[in-house]
């Protein structure tokens, strides 16, 4: 089992920055991918960043160039650096671990990010 705990959410003005953190614990040595997703009210959850254990990253066009996913050297904490935030980025952000059959197995509880205009 893997436990995930997000932190770093909050209220920020448009154009500002936030860094989210996701601390992983439990059986983490064989995690193959980490990802950040978000869900805005009335919308489906969407992937905003993914990183493989080898360090390869992928972002959708909506956040490319503004968001950066990274992991610490111990691979116990995953970060999401968010710059040039827009009101449309307002959502609950979730950390997820380990892809299996195209789906993430483990999820955190989420952290709220609110961007004011």
N, C-alpha and C positions, 0 to 999 in steps of 0.2 A: 504494500500500500504506500501511496505517496500523499502527503499532506502539503497543501499550498496556502500561503497567506499573503495577500496583497496589502500594500500600503502606499501612501503617497498621493492619494487623490485629494481633491479639494476644489475650491473656487478660484478661478483665475480670469483675468480680463483677456479679451481677444488680442491676439498677438503675443501673448505671454507663453511661458513654458512650465511644464511640470515633468517630474521624473517619478514613474511608478516603479515599485519594487515587488518582487515575488519571491518569497523565501520558501524553498522546498525542503521537506524533511521526510524521513522514512527510508524506503528502499529506492534510492535515487540513482544508483550507480549505472543502471542500464537504460536510463531515459534517453530516447532517441531524438526527440524534438521538444521544444518549449514554444508556446505561442501566447499572444495576447489577442483577446477578442473584445468587442464592445457591443452593448445593446442599448439603443436609445428607446424611449417610450414609444410604443406602438410599432416598433420596427423589429426585424429579425436580428439575431445575433450575427455579427460579421467578424471575420478574421482581420486583424489590422497589422499583425507582424508575426513572423515565425522564424525560429533559428534552429538549425540542426546541431547535433552534438559536435559536428565538424566545423561549425561556425558559419555555415551558409545561411543567408537570410533571404526573406521574400516579403514584399509589401504590396498591398493593392495600390492602384493609382491614386486613390483618395488621400493617402497619407504619405506616399513616396516622396522623399526629400524633406519631410517634416518630422517623421517619427524614425527612431532608431532603436532596434532591439539589441541587447547584449547580455552576456553572462559573465559572472566573475570567474576567476581562474579555478576555483573549486567546484564550479558548476552547481552551486547550491542556491544562488540568487540570480534571478533574471530581471533585467531592467527594461523599461520602455521610456526613452527620452522623447518627449513630445514638445516640439517647438512650433512657433507660428500658429498657435491654437486658434481655432475658429469656433463660433457658437455651434456649428454643425458637429463638432467633436464631442459635444455634451452627451454623456452616456455613462452607464455602469461598465467598467472595464474589468475583465476577467482574465486571470492567468490560467493556462492549461498545460498539462504535461503528457508526454508520450503518445505518439500517434500509433494507432492500431487499426488496420483496415480503413484508413482514411479518417478516423475519428479520434479525438483526444480522449484519453481514458480518465484523467484526473483534472478536477476543476477547483479553483478557489472560490471564495464567497463573493468576490467582487469589491470594487472600490469606486465610489462616485466621482466623476469628473464633470464639473460644470464650468462652462466658458461663457462669460457675460459679454454682451456686445457694447 
